[in-house]
């Protein structure tokens, strides 16, 4: 079957596309103006989903730029792009992404999290940080797919965030695409070691390659003992992530694919900018390959 799987919906004669949870590296806000390889891949994936009838009912997104002390679901009926950055090309600040919200989905997600014994808050507030609207603008350029941002605690461990995602796993069968947005590598000191005008097309550094390939290999093997302990196990782990908020959304998305056991993590796309900043994308679980673009 191409595209997503399909599950029978609650109404007779209605089937719901089911997408495997995924993680994307969103990169700099400038990706909105200069998509490069990753942005083009997002656009192609969105076109593929539309062509195969596999667009999700809604997207629940855990972004590296929406952080709170306890999980928070932003349940506004409407969202706008938040320009949560400074010093970039002025054209970025004119960009919009006005997408519908998902208040009812927020209540459903909150029920699942509370049922798992996890704290959660539902706020009637909106706004999509650049880790959300930059990739969604390519995936769903018409801004017609409802979005539910999930803000999360950066102090939680990978195992805790995996469990957070696991509590949300029932949403996958309900047509919700659970998406983590961060960066597979994120050491900006290394990225800009040569100044702010470094080469975006610089060749990959050995350290970035080793870390990214280790994640791909351990993910393909569903080696969650290693992946959850990445800081000690992965080559150059601390160097690639001095702080880990950009990697942790990986675990939220992975957990949402863990309803039937430890999920495989399949690398769908790999590219990078400045020789350091990985733009890799992953899908999780037995249906992960359904997000792979046709050759």
Helices and strands as residue ranges (DSSP letters): E 5-8, E 15-18, E 22-25, G 29-32, H 36-51, E 58-63, E 72-74, E 78-79, G 90-94, E 99-100, H 103-115, E 121-123, H 130-139, E 146-151, H 158-167, G 169-174, E 176-182, H 188-191, H 206-220, H 224-228, H 230-233, H 237-240, H 245-255, E 265-269, E 272-273, E 277-278, E 281-284, G 288-291
